[in-house]
Amino acid sequence: MKHVRHFTPSLFLSLVHVCLVQANYAPYFFDNGARSTNGNMALLSLSEDTPVGTHVYTLNGTDPEGDPVTYGLTYETGSRRYFAVDKNLGNVTLIEELDREKEDEIEVIVSISDGLSTVSEKVRILVMDANDESPEFINTPYIVQVPENTPSSSSIFKTEALDKDTGSGGSITYFLQNIHANKFTIDRHSGVLRIKPGVTLDYEKSRTHFVVVVAKDGGGKLRGDNKVFSATTTVTINVEDVQDTPPMFIGTPYYGYVYEDTLAGSEVLTVVALDGDRGKPNSIHYCIVNGDEGSFEISNTTGAISVIKSPNQLKKEVYELKVKASEVSQEGDISEHTFAMVTIRVVDLNNHPPTFYGENGPQNRFELTMYEHPPEGEILRGLKITVSDSDQGANAKFNLRLVGPGGIFRVVPQTVLNEAQVTIIVENSAAIDYESFKVLTFKLLAIEVNTPEKFSSTADVVIRLLDTNDNVPKFSSDYYIARIPENSPGGSNVVAVTATDPDSGLWGEIKYSIYGTGADLFLIHPSTGIIYTQPWAVLDAEVNSKYNFYVKAEDTDGKYSLAEVFITVLDVNDHSPEFNENIQEKTMIIGSPVKIEAIDQDAEEPNNIVDYSIMQADPANVFDIDQSTGEIKLKSYIRSLDIIHNITNNKDCIWSLVVQAKDRGSPSFSTTAVLKIDITEETLHKGPMAAFLMQTKDNPMKALGVLAGVMGIMVLITIMISTAMFWRNKRSNKVMPVRRIIKKRQVPPSRTVRMEWLKFKRPSNAAEKFVVEEDMKSLHNENSNNNVQVVPMPPAAPVPPPPPALAPRGDGPGWRVPTVSGSLTPKHIIKPPKKKGHSSTHNALVSELKMRFEKRNAAFGEPHI
């Protein structure tokens, strides 16, 4: 009983396992139809231009038990593998390029497996066409033989091209390249080649034609684009000759010559004719139709023409032969023919060259003497020349020309037949110049024109020239420039002028002369051209340093030319510097220089440049002098009279200096003078006004001019202020009292402006004072310094200077204001440069006058009502 219980469970399990194994179902593919992209690949179609690597299908199936499935692709033995599959996903990929023209159907075994069971199916995949093939011509090359007499519009050949594609991509149309340039057309569907209507072939014009035929398919899709393919081929059309053209002569026109030494029976020339049908030419038969007059014959086969008489038996000079050329067929029949004219000329031998003759027979040298510059067009009558050629016809024709200097003469005639008188004519009179050529030599050349020998001969023509007075004396220069020192004695040479006259004899002799306003001090040697000064002439560069005049060169016939002479008198240092004033006592204010001046009358630098120096001074260490300007000033450490008193015991402070003015000439000249300087110190405030007054005390007119200008400005300002007040009162509503106006008009005449000059006083004796009287009518001159002595007034407080526009300009034409009094009258008026101190002096003067103008207005005040 136990045994049975143990066996029963085991047997049960075995039965269950068997039942389970028998119940396992095979997997299967889904069948999704013809256009499905997944399933079992049944009825799948692919275009042949599908790119390799494209996912073309997805295998899809299932297992009834739900087990996972795998997929596979296999091929029959020997088949090309076009596809690969992902066994898990079932994705099918194209791995080999498709070509419908090679294989339009592919068999593939697809399988699906669940691990236990595998199901396989054979499927066919259709390869669809794409336009990937070009048309191809078959049975090439195309060579066609066409007779030239083939009628127009005839079919001569059929071209054929194939395209492996299907549909429109496999349909073909034909056409020709350069349809307008050839003589053929083609049927676009059949490819039949024809001769164009109205066109014929001609073997003699063109033996071969090349026609390019194009075959084009109907187009189709390729990789998504519409493609059209074409192919070309060349059809060679050889035109066959047909007997349809007459013979023709070549090398026409024909000319032959029979010379006087030609023997009877000699060949004169050969004519050649060819069959016009060059493909299969016939032989040619020659004969003379007329014109030979029994004197010439021709070979029937070669066309050689010969003379059968001796030249002296020939009665005509020119023979015109008419020659006939006929075609002879292979059967011996004469068919087409043509004619040609042959000209045969009987000519003389060229055995005589041209020859020149004089009065006494043959001559190869001709001489003539004549004056230079004959009229143009004149014939050289002294030359009697004849030229002749004893040959006949063309052998006696020759040209004449002169060989030598060109353009002077010309020869007439230039072409001669047999004989002529030679004439030489003047063509360029200016070139026939005795000064250029004493003798003119030419070659007279005669040379045959149309003969192969070109015989020639020459003769010398020698022309000797005689001189005439045809030249004007010509100076070596249009002007001459000379320089001479002013201290040159009378009779000194200045410059030599040169003129030439190429004429010979007396005509070439030259006489010189001078004239003009500047020639008074000079003479010229009539034959040598040397210009020198008059024996009594005295040159002075300071009086006149430039002379110019004309010099004349004249030949014996009165022909002349002129040149201009420019003479510069060089300055010599012959003047000493001279002080332009008598050296007297000068007053020096401490801090301001005094100036001396000397003039050198020399004309040029450096002779008139003056340098100044102090030769002697006592004491020596007090004064300095500017070498160029002549300004004398105190040493920089002397700033007051106290310092001077410490240097010397001379309380008058009047010192004498020995000054020197020396020029820079070579040799140098100098002048010395004694100058007395009175040194003083300012007592007034050191303002611009005081400086100006000190500077103008030696020139009171300048001070008066400046004061008059300032007063004018003040009056103008007063008028402007009054006008402004008038217009202001006129526009105001306030009525001004009449008594105020009346009182203002009754201003006492005694209440005038009182203006006093600042007083300048030296600490030493004889102090100088300046004053301006109220009426400005007179100035009392008590000493040589033009100083006016008045009762001093205390100096007023300085006021700011007026704007620069009120200051008068210091660049006038007059002399500058002297620094101190005692200046002398200059000998020569010189315009020295403007000094900066002038503007400050004028500004101070204007400020002083403006201050007094304000005081005057304050003194008058407003009238009381």
MIPA-424000 format. One line per field, with one value per residue (C-alpha): x, y, z. Coordinates in nm, 3 decimals. Last residue first. Layout:
MIPA-424000
px	X,...
py	Y,...
pz	Z,...
***
This chain:
MIPA-424000
px	1.832,2.198,2.442,2.608,2.981,3.237,3.522,3.416,3.413,3.760,3.891,3.763,3.949,4.259,4.249,4.196,4.499,4.718,4.592,4.655,5.012,5.075,4.944,5.165,5.474,5.385,5.340,5.672,5.874,5.826,6.040,5.945,6.232,6.451,6.345,6.647,6.655,7.009,7.218,7.051,6.979,7.144,7.003,7.053,6.770,6.741,6.583,6.490,6.132,6.136,6.176,5.874,5.708,5.461,5.494,5.419,5.042,4.848,4.712,4.336,4.288,4.524,4.255,4.336,4.616,4.520,4.563,4.874,4.819,4.904,5.252,5.280,5.296,5.613,5.620,5.720,6.040,5.989,6.257,6.358,6.690,6.895,6.791,6.513,6.254,5.918,5.638,5.348,4.976,4.862,4.595,4.639,5.014,5.189,5.475,5.810,6.096,6.466,6.691,7.000,7.188,7.183,6.891,6.732,6.379,6.096,5.771,5.449,5.273,4.979,4.635,4.382,4.059,3.882,3.660,3.746,3.488,3.214,2.943,2.639,2.501,2.458,2.270,2.028,1.975,1.910,1.680,1.471,1.401,1.410,1.073,1.070,0.888,1.222,1.289,1.439,1.637,1.801,1.863,2.035,2.238,2.367,2.458,2.643,2.838,2.930,3.038,3.252,3.416,3.501,3.645,3.860,3.984,4.082,4.262,4.460,4.562,4.665,4.871,5.052,5.124,5.243,5.481,5.611,5.662,5.858,6.147,6.436,6.199,6.036,6.220,6.203,5.835,5.776,5.963,5.768,5.440,5.536,5.576,5.878,5.728,5.900,6.254,6.429,6.810,7.080,7.392,7.538,7.724,7.988,8.080,8.417,8.441,8.625,8.593,8.684,8.780,8.833,9.043,8.843,8.500,8.337,8.290,8.418,8.244,8.457,8.362,8.584,8.377,8.358,8.182,7.934,7.832,7.868,7.982,8.299,8.443,8.409,8.284,8.100,7.926,7.813,7.662,7.480,7.351,7.140,7.111,7.469,7.508,7.397,7.668,7.535,7.400,7.521,7.317,7.526,7.290,7.536,7.817,7.587,7.789,7.863,7.947,8.081,8.396,8.653,8.642,8.720,8.634,8.836,8.777,8.413,8.290,8.046,8.021,7.907,7.783,7.839,8.131,7.969,7.744,7.695,7.681,7.938,7.815,7.878,7.647,7.718,7.470,7.490,7.228,7.149,7.026,6.760,6.801,6.968,6.864,7.134,7.180,7.390,7.662,7.775,7.886,7.796,7.541,7.530,7.859,8.056,8.174,8.466,8.409,8.616,8.518,8.476,8.135,8.121,7.992,7.758,7.760,7.477,7.543,7.268,7.329,7.254,7.282,7.410,7.401,7.554,7.729,8.071,7.956,7.800,7.811,7.625,7.649,7.356,7.353,7.327,7.478,7.415,7.602,7.529,7.614,7.726,7.891,8.113,8.297,8.523,8.558,8.830,8.999,8.654,8.594,8.659,8.461,8.671,8.498,8.827,8.763,8.584,8.737,8.450,8.413,8.239,8.132,7.854,7.715,7.421,7.193,7.246,7.510,7.799,8.002,8.171,8.293,8.287,8.469,8.288,8.164,8.518,8.628,8.399,8.062,8.044,7.991,8.086,8.026,8.224,8.191,8.485,8.416,8.526,8.880,9.007,9.062,8.994,9.108,8.909,8.801,8.437,8.523,8.401,8.139,8.018,7.704,7.666,7.341,7.210,7.518,7.785,7.681,7.571,7.687,7.419,7.464,7.383,7.677,7.735,7.980,8.031,7.933,8.091,7.842,7.976,7.739,7.888,7.730,7.577,7.466,7.205,7.094,6.809,6.882,6.527,6.395,6.098,6.248,6.602,6.827,6.967,7.154,7.291,7.528,7.560,7.838,7.788,8.106,8.171,7.911,7.775,7.900,7.835,7.469,7.252,7.025,6.828,6.744,6.556,6.411,6.651,6.585,6.808,6.705,6.814,6.727,6.562,6.611,6.469,6.171,6.254,6.097,6.198,6.205,6.323,6.570,6.518,6.758,6.805,6.562,6.815,7.193,7.315,7.167,6.972,6.712,6.632,6.414,6.444,6.250,6.461,6.421,6.044,6.041,6.373,6.731,6.951,6.914,6.976,7.060,7.142,7.311,7.380,7.448,7.503,7.131,7.076,6.704,6.555,6.253,6.377,6.586,6.964,7.097,7.471,7.627,7.707,7.991,7.899,8.065,7.949,8.120,8.024,8.037,7.943,7.972,8.106,7.811,7.751,7.601,7.480,7.417,7.132,7.243,7.239,7.185,6.820,6.723,6.437,6.094,5.844,5.536,5.314,4.969,4.770,4.390,4.196,3.903,3.690,3.564,3.310,3.264,3.527,3.458,3.745,3.556,3.745,3.618,3.820,3.769,3.854,4.103,4.098,4.371,4.316,4.656,4.720,5.055,5.249,5.546,5.424,5.618,5.809,6.080,6.355,6.244,6.306,5.992,5.827,5.767,5.651,5.340,5.334,4.977,5.092,4.854,4.776,5.120,5.082,5.214,5.335,5.430,5.159,4.949,4.909,4.592,4.338,4.195,4.515,4.460,4.472,4.312,4.255,4.215,3.903,3.893,3.723,3.703,3.829,3.531,3.645,3.887,4.217,4.384,4.751,4.920,5.291,5.525,5.769,5.917,6.193,6.128,6.305,6.582,6.537,6.814,6.582,6.359,6.018,5.811,5.504,5.205,4.912,4.637,4.576,4.754,4.484,4.264,3.925,3.756,3.375,3.182,2.907,3.096,2.993,3.210,3.103,3.029,3.146,2.908,3.063,2.792,2.907,2.749,2.583,2.409,2.133,1.994,1.700,1.659,1.362,1.481,1.381,1.669,1.614,1.274,1.220,1.325,1.203,1.543,1.771,1.967,2.194,2.337,2.654,2.695,3.037,3.041,3.306,3.387,3.297,3.307,3.400,3.188,2.876,2.571,2.231,1.995,1.633,1.491,1.758,1.931,1.793,1.898,1.643,1.645,1.293,1.132,1.308,1.347,1.684,1.790,2.096,2.284,2.475,2.513,2.148,2.104,2.412,2.354,2.106,1.797,1.672,1.405,1.425,1.176,1.337,1.298,0.941,0.852,1.129,1.503,1.747,1.783,1.868,1.997,1.954,2.071,1.920,2.102,2.064,1.697,1.639,1.504,1.733,1.824,2.151,2.379,2.682,2.670,2.641,2.875,2.785,3.009,2.843,3.076,2.874,2.640,2.433,2.391,2.344,2.072,2.156,2.044,1.941,1.577,1.439,1.272,1.108,1.274,1.005,1.066,0.957,0.891,0.986,0.848,1.008,0.855,1.081,0.969,1.140,1.315,1.015,1.132,1.040,1.187,1.217,1.349,1.431,1.378,1.475,1.306,1.429,1.789,2.042,1.838,1.664,1.989,1.983,2.281,2.356,2.295,1.924,1.804,1.525,1.416,1.285,1.347,1.517,1.683,1.783,1.767,2.007,1.915,2.067,2.254,2.336,2.209,2.447,2.271,1.926,1.898,1.831,1.674,1.601,1.365,1.345,1.038,0.958,0.708,0.346,0.211,0.064,0.397,0.403,0.504,0.659,0.942,1.003,1.080,1.306,1.542,1.790,2.158,2.219,2.019,1.698,1.769,1.634,1.291,1.160,0.852,0.726,0.451,0.517,0.766,0.622,0.470,0.572,0.576,0.232,0.145,0.068,-0.119,-0.058,0.005,0.137,0.404,0.367,0.500,0.453,0.219,0.332,0.039,0.227,0.492,0.237,0.060,0.384,0.475,0.140,0.172,0.512,0.390,0.112,0.344,0.555,0.256,0.125,0.442,0.479,0.118,0.138,0.445,0.285,0.000
py	17.468,17.417,17.341,16.989,16.983,17.207,17.086,16.720,16.739,16.891,16.624,16.353,16.511,16.533,16.157,16.088,16.301,16.104,15.772,15.883,15.977,15.647,15.452,15.655,15.578,15.205,15.192,15.362,15.127,14.833,14.998,15.001,14.934,15.215,15.407,15.605,15.963,16.066,16.341,16.312,16.628,16.590,16.445,16.661,16.516,16.151,15.837,15.991,15.941,15.737,15.926,15.959,15.704,15.581,15.242,15.357,15.331,15.562,15.408,15.426,15.070,14.941,14.998,15.278,15.251,15.205,15.519,15.638,15.864,16.220,16.358,16.670,16.979,17.156,17.527,17.560,17.528,17.435,17.201,17.240,17.058,17.348,17.562,17.794,17.715,17.866,17.682,17.879,17.867,17.566,17.794,17.630,17.621,17.283,17.232,17.053,17.094,17.031,17.045,17.261,17.129,16.773,16.574,16.594,16.720,16.608,16.794,16.637,16.859,17.058,17.057,17.320,17.282,17.608,17.791,18.141,18.115,18.120,17.863,18.055,17.771,17.550,17.827,17.851,17.473,17.469,17.766,17.579,17.293,16.940,16.780,16.414,16.178,16.035,15.968,16.314,16.291,15.965,16.100,16.403,16.198,15.974,16.274,16.431,16.108,16.078,16.439,16.400,16.082,16.270,16.558,16.313,16.145,16.482,16.565,16.242,16.323,16.675,16.539,16.296,16.572,16.808,16.540,16.486,16.857,16.871,16.661,16.688,16.660,16.365,16.077,16.229,16.295,15.936,15.793,16.014,15.903,15.535,15.547,15.572,15.809,16.142,16.217,16.011,15.985,16.162,16.075,16.335,16.161,16.335,16.159,16.187,16.050,15.778,15.671,15.337,15.183,14.811,14.676,14.474,14.590,14.530,14.895,15.056,15.315,15.404,15.565,15.775,15.841,16.156,16.167,16.405,16.277,16.628,16.479,16.336,16.158,15.825,15.470,15.546,15.838,15.607,15.366,15.654,15.767,15.454,15.112,15.042,14.659,14.606,14.826,15.144,15.170,15.271,15.169,15.155,14.907,14.635,14.636,14.721,14.942,14.893,15.171,15.197,14.983,15.211,15.514,15.694,15.560,15.474,15.282,15.204,14.991,15.010,14.789,14.932,14.738,14.940,14.737,14.406,14.463,14.683,15.046,15.218,15.538,15.415,15.584,15.624,15.619,15.683,15.567,15.636,15.362,15.382,15.235,15.542,15.831,15.929,16.282,16.326,16.584,16.632,16.416,16.601,16.383,16.119,15.973,15.887,15.537,15.541,15.508,15.323,14.963,14.854,14.789,14.593,14.776,14.540,14.536,14.390,14.367,14.300,14.137,14.259,14.125,14.273,14.267,14.587,14.436,14.454,14.259,14.400,14.295,14.535,14.567,14.694,14.865,14.789,14.954,14.880,15.009,15.380,15.646,15.427,15.182,15.461,15.419,15.695,15.710,15.933,15.661,15.525,15.175,14.857,14.621,14.377,14.288,14.211,14.407,14.727,14.750,14.855,15.167,15.231,15.519,15.643,15.294,15.297,15.505,15.276,15.205,14.969,14.880,14.569,14.509,14.157,14.004,13.703,13.883,14.007,13.652,13.360,13.355,13.172,13.497,13.474,13.699,13.728,13.971,14.042,14.181,14.469,14.572,14.875,15.199,15.422,15.279,15.014,15.142,15.049,14.683,14.532,14.267,14.133,13.970,13.913,13.868,13.680,13.460,13.352,13.645,13.585,13.773,13.734,13.474,13.473,13.665,13.433,13.143,12.930,12.563,12.276,12.018,11.669,11.421,11.072,10.828,10.488,10.180,9.909,9.565,9.418,9.066,8.942,9.231,9.441,9.765,9.818,10.040,10.387,10.553,10.911,10.913,11.244,11.469,11.816,12.022,12.309,12.170,12.327,12.685,12.673,12.588,12.400,12.277,12.602,12.566,12.239,12.096,12.214,12.025,11.774,11.694,11.378,11.362,11.028,10.691,10.334,10.371,10.590,10.617,10.895,11.171,11.401,11.392,11.553,11.770,11.856,11.612,11.343,11.375,11.109,10.864,11.028,10.820,10.693,10.388,10.146,10.014,9.889,9.519,9.569,9.643,9.651,9.672,9.972,10.139,10.519,10.802,11.162,11.422,11.790,11.949,12.325,12.379,12.274,12.341,12.586,12.461,12.618,12.927,12.880,12.878,12.848,12.967,12.714,12.499,12.176,11.838,11.519,11.180,10.848,10.949,10.776,11.019,11.370,11.581,11.344,10.995,10.762,10.391,10.154,9.786,9.581,9.202,9.166,8.922,9.035,8.893,8.685,8.667,8.359,8.405,8.084,8.098,7.811,7.592,7.316,6.965,6.697,6.374,6.203,5.827,5.584,5.327,5.438,5.787,6.061,6.410,6.707,7.001,7.268,7.532,7.876,8.031,8.409,8.496,8.817,8.970,8.849,8.736,8.446,8.342,8.513,8.309,7.972,7.773,7.472,7.639,7.387,7.355,7.072,6.957,6.610,6.380,6.560,6.731,7.086,7.263,7.615,7.822,7.715,8.022,7.916,8.115,7.830,7.515,7.376,7.024,6.840,6.507,6.446,6.111,6.049,6.108,5.875,6.075,6.400,6.465,6.796,6.610,6.793,7.032,7.129,7.360,7.325,7.604,7.700,7.361,7.388,7.254,7.546,7.684,7.988,8.250,8.547,8.455,8.285,8.357,8.186,8.306,8.095,8.244,7.998,7.755,7.487,7.410,7.250,6.928,6.903,6.792,6.520,6.195,6.085,6.105,5.935,6.153,6.001,6.052,5.995,5.965,6.081,5.955,6.118,5.995,6.138,6.113,6.298,6.295,6.399,6.403,6.182,5.940,5.898,5.978,5.975,6.121,6.051,5.935,6.139,6.018,6.288,6.252,6.444,6.461,6.466,6.531,6.415,6.498,6.863,7.096,6.856,6.576,6.789,6.686,6.833,7.035,7.126,6.909,6.811,6.479,6.211,6.021,5.774,5.781,5.634,5.878,6.210,6.154,6.302,6.598,6.657,6.935,7.076,7.409,7.473,7.147,7.218,6.903,6.652,6.499,6.161,6.055,5.754,5.587,5.388,5.651,5.706,5.349,5.105,5.156,4.956,5.239,5.147,5.358,5.315,5.521,5.468,5.580,5.757,5.845,6.076,6.427,6.561,6.326,6.127,6.268,6.289,5.918,5.839,5.607,5.591,5.529,5.479,5.347,5.196,4.897,5.017,5.362,5.369,5.554,5.631,5.419,5.532,5.622,5.411,5.065,4.869,4.567,4.316,4.121,3.756,3.573,3.226,3.149,2.994,2.901,2.802,2.620,2.586,2.919,3.126,3.143,3.353,3.301,3.490,3.318,3.576,3.567,3.889,4.001,4.258,4.144,4.293,4.580,4.627,4.710,4.720,4.819,4.577,4.621,4.716,4.700,4.484,4.571,4.255,4.393,4.087,3.933,4.268,4.183,4.211,4.251,4.217,3.891,3.766,3.421,3.131,2.906,3.026,3.311,3.342,3.609,3.570,3.684,3.621,3.560,3.617,3.368,3.478,3.122,3.201,3.336,3.662,3.821,4.130,4.170,4.545,4.674,4.901,5.060,5.221,5.131,5.121,5.392,5.292,5.362,5.022,5.108,4.850,4.622,4.405,4.152,3.944,4.097,3.890,4.170,4.536,4.809,4.718,4.792,4.433,4.328,4.302,3.926,3.888,3.628,3.302,3.134,2.757,2.620,2.421,2.182,1.853,1.963,2.052,1.719,1.534,1.733,1.663,1.290,1.287,1.472,1.221,0.929,1.071,1.136,0.771,0.585,0.660,0.588,0.257,0.155,0.229,0.000
pz	-1.001,-0.924,-1.201,-1.184,-1.114,-1.279,-1.057,-1.080,-1.461,-1.455,-1.214,-1.451,-1.743,-1.525,-1.464,-1.836,-1.919,-1.679,-1.810,-2.171,-2.083,-1.905,-2.204,-2.438,-2.233,-2.209,-2.585,-2.645,-2.423,-2.665,-2.926,-3.297,-3.536,-3.666,-3.975,-4.088,-4.208,-4.286,-4.126,-3.787,-3.585,-3.250,-2.928,-2.620,-2.420,-2.336,-2.478,-2.811,-2.935,-3.259,-3.585,-3.811,-4.041,-3.782,-3.610,-3.254,-3.276,-3.044,-2.723,-2.692,-2.827,-2.556,-2.292,-2.044,-1.790,-1.425,-1.217,-1.035,-0.735,-0.818,-0.779,-0.562,-0.776,-0.872,-0.952,-1.310,-1.521,-1.888,-2.036,-2.402,-2.336,-2.461,-2.173,-2.058,-2.321,-2.217,-2.393,-2.533,-2.601,-2.396,-2.232,-1.893,-1.914,-1.943,-1.702,-1.707,-1.463,-1.496,-1.199,-1.249,-0.949,-0.832,-0.697,-1.042,-1.066,-1.292,-1.253,-1.368,-1.607,-1.488,-1.633,-1.535,-1.724,-1.760,-1.513,-1.631,-1.906,-1.645,-1.727,-1.842,-2.063,-1.757,-1.586,-1.875,-1.882,-1.511,-1.542,-1.795,-1.557,-1.713,-1.785,-1.678,-1.921,-2.039,-2.413,-2.468,-2.147,-2.260,-2.612,-2.472,-2.222,-2.504,-2.715,-2.424,-2.360,-2.731,-2.748,-2.433,-2.577,-2.897,-2.696,-2.495,-2.812,-2.951,-2.628,-2.655,-3.012,-2.917,-2.627,-2.861,-3.110,-2.833,-2.705,-3.057,-3.101,-2.773,-2.911,-2.664,-2.368,-2.539,-2.372,-2.031,-2.071,-2.184,-1.888,-1.655,-1.804,-1.795,-1.420,-1.200,-0.957,-0.975,-0.871,-1.141,-1.111,-1.307,-1.504,-1.739,-2.021,-2.230,-2.555,-2.725,-3.079,-3.268,-3.632,-3.790,-4.122,-4.196,-4.481,-4.549,-4.445,-4.108,-4.011,-3.690,-3.468,-3.162,-2.834,-2.606,-2.296,-2.084,-1.752,-1.592,-1.250,-1.104,-0.773,-0.922,-0.619,-0.793,-0.721,-0.399,-0.561,-0.841,-0.588,-0.424,-0.759,-0.783,-0.959,-1.062,-1.041,-1.400,-1.543,-1.683,-2.036,-2.378,-2.684,-2.999,-3.172,-3.282,-3.021,-2.731,-2.495,-2.124,-1.879,-1.522,-1.497,-1.661,-1.433,-1.651,-1.991,-2.304,-2.627,-2.579,-2.874,-3.163,-3.471,-3.805,-4.110,-4.429,-4.571,-4.473,-4.660,-4.959,-5.066,-4.842,-4.676,-4.320,-4.066,-3.693,-3.404,-3.030,-2.783,-2.421,-2.190,-1.913,-1.563,-1.414,-1.626,-1.870,-1.996,-2.306,-2.355,-2.708,-2.998,-3.310,-3.481,-3.754,-3.643,-3.950,-4.043,-4.285,-4.655,-4.918,-4.849,-5.206,-5.366,-5.687,-5.991,-6.176,-6.554,-6.767,-7.142,-7.396,-7.732,-8.081,-8.436,-8.759,-9.137,-9.268,-9.568,-9.402,-9.098,-8.781,-8.413,-8.180,-7.803,-7.601,-7.261,-6.891,-6.588,-6.219,-5.911,-5.939,-5.678,-5.388,-5.627,-5.758,-6.084,-6.213,-6.590,-6.736,-6.944,-7.038,-6.908,-7.107,-7.333,-7.538,-7.868,-8.045,-8.367,-8.265,-7.914,-7.691,-7.474,-7.144,-6.916,-7.146,-7.220,-6.979,-7.198,-7.498,-7.756,-7.816,-8.123,-8.264,-8.623,-8.770,-9.068,-9.223,-9.532,-9.597,-9.674,-9.584,-9.415,-9.081,-8.888,-8.520,-8.222,-7.900,-7.612,-7.381,-7.034,-6.809,-6.906,-6.714,-6.909,-6.610,-6.277,-6.089,-5.745,-5.803,-5.852,-6.181,-6.245,-6.581,-6.721,-7.094,-7.282,-7.585,-7.582,-7.832,-8.046,-8.404,-8.711,-8.980,-9.250,-9.622,-9.760,-10.056,-10.097,-10.409,-10.409,-10.603,-10.731,-10.813,-10.986,-11.009,-11.258,-11.193,-11.391,-11.347,-11.470,-11.270,-11.407,-11.354,-11.560,-11.458,-11.332,-11.458,-11.248,-11.324,-11.034,-11.023,-10.727,-10.548,-10.419,-10.271,-10.225,-9.985,-9.752,-9.433,-9.468,-9.843,-9.781,-10.028,-9.746,-9.745,-10.115,-10.072,-10.397,-10.668,-10.994,-11.178,-11.538,-11.726,-12.101,-12.179,-12.356,-12.377,-12.140,-11.842,-11.494,-11.250,-11.506,-11.358,-11.066,-10.728,-10.533,-10.163,-9.993,-9.920,-9.901,-10.147,-10.399,-10.680,-10.864,-11.211,-11.291,-11.584,-11.884,-12.174,-12.090,-12.086,-12.457,-12.637,-12.525,-12.617,-12.275,-12.264,-12.024,-12.122,-11.899,-11.964,-11.621,-11.634,-11.647,-11.288,-11.299,-11.045,-10.846,-10.522,-10.586,-10.550,-10.194,-10.258,-10.581,-10.853,-10.993,-11.180,-11.240,-11.415,-11.383,-11.551,-11.918,-12.245,-12.542,-12.591,-12.472,-12.185,-12.186,-11.908,-11.987,-11.892,-11.906,-12.230,-12.252,-12.174,-12.445,-12.671,-12.625,-12.822,-12.601,-12.571,-12.422,-12.356,-12.339,-12.179,-12.288,-12.130,-12.219,-12.112,-12.309,-12.520,-12.532,-12.489,-12.277,-11.972,-12.040,-12.211,-12.071,-12.300,-12.267,-12.542,-12.594,-12.753,-12.833,-12.826,-12.984,-12.904,-13.093,-13.430,-13.739,-13.586,-13.823,-13.618,-13.318,-13.494,-13.573,-13.406,-13.066,-12.804,-12.585,-12.327,-12.248,-12.137,-12.330,-12.655,-12.669,-12.806,-13.119,-13.203,-13.513,-13.756,-13.694,-13.327,-13.272,-13.299,-13.135,-12.989,-12.848,-12.513,-12.403,-12.031,-11.846,-11.636,-11.261,-11.014,-10.693,-10.843,-11.064,-11.207,-11.429,-11.432,-11.677,-11.697,-11.948,-12.016,-12.130,-12.411,-12.500,-12.758,-13.108,-13.275,-13.057,-12.825,-12.864,-12.936,-12.645,-12.661,-12.355,-12.212,-12.013,-11.889,-11.676,-11.520,-11.289,-11.311,-11.608,-11.546,-11.652,-11.657,-11.346,-11.328,-11.315,-10.966,-10.654,-10.336,-10.032,-9.706,-9.415,-9.073,-8.806,-8.465,-8.145,-7.849,-7.535,-7.316,-6.966,-6.809,-6.431,-6.212,-5.852,-5.559,-5.576,-5.951,-6.096,-6.471,-6.802,-7.158,-7.281,-7.510,-7.816,-7.974,-8.325,-8.427,-8.805,-8.970,-9.343,-9.587,-9.951,-9.949,-10.250,-10.533,-10.384,-10.392,-10.190,-10.256,-10.033,-10.119,-9.843,-9.594,-9.655,-9.422,-9.106,-8.959,-8.576,-8.558,-8.314,-8.377,-8.749,-8.839,-9.061,-9.279,-9.461,-9.169,-8.992,-8.906,-8.713,-8.506,-8.295,-8.434,-8.271,-8.152,-7.903,-7.670,-7.429,-7.143,-6.871,-6.989,-6.892,-6.840,-6.814,-7.025,-7.280,-7.639,-7.933,-8.307,-8.604,-8.945,-9.259,-9.595,-9.619,-9.915,-9.854,-10.131,-10.415,-10.404,-10.676,-10.445,-10.377,-10.004,-9.812,-9.442,-9.141,-8.799,-8.533,-8.372,-8.382,-8.086,-7.943,-7.566,-7.374,-7.014,-6.719,-6.372,-6.435,-6.151,-6.193,-5.913,-5.751,-5.638,-5.320,-5.326,-5.000,-4.877,-4.529,-4.220,-3.879,-3.593,-3.277,-2.947,-2.902,-3.009,-3.368,-3.675,-4.020,-4.350,-4.662,-4.931,-5.308,-5.499,-5.822,-6.083,-6.096,-6.340,-6.490,-6.157,-5.983,-5.604,-5.390,-5.107,-4.732,-4.724,-4.361,-4.206,-3.851,-3.675,-3.328,-3.179,-3.483,-3.634,-4.001,-4.296,-4.664,-5.011,-4.978,-5.326,-5.414,-5.464,-5.213,-5.131,-4.893,-4.520,-4.302,-3.928,-3.655,-3.281,-3.062,-2.696,-2.547,-2.539,-2.562,-2.901,-3.023,-3.224,-3.553,-3.705,-3.952,-4.003,-4.353,-4.564,-4.309,-4.552,-4.520,-4.896,-5.072,-5.257,-5.627,-5.734,-5.598,-5.351,-5.357,-5.069,-5.162,-4.847,-4.609,-4.316,-4.112,-4.112,-4.374,-4.509,-4.869,-4.972,-4.659,-4.288,-4.255,-3.903,-3.874,-3.668,-3.355,-3.310,-3.036,-2.722,-2.604,-2.654,-2.419,-2.147,-2.173,-2.145,-1.836,-1.671,-1.733,-1.579,-1.274,-1.223,-1.244,-0.967,-0.745,-0.786,-0.727,-0.351,-0.268,-0.446,-0.261,0.074,0.000
***
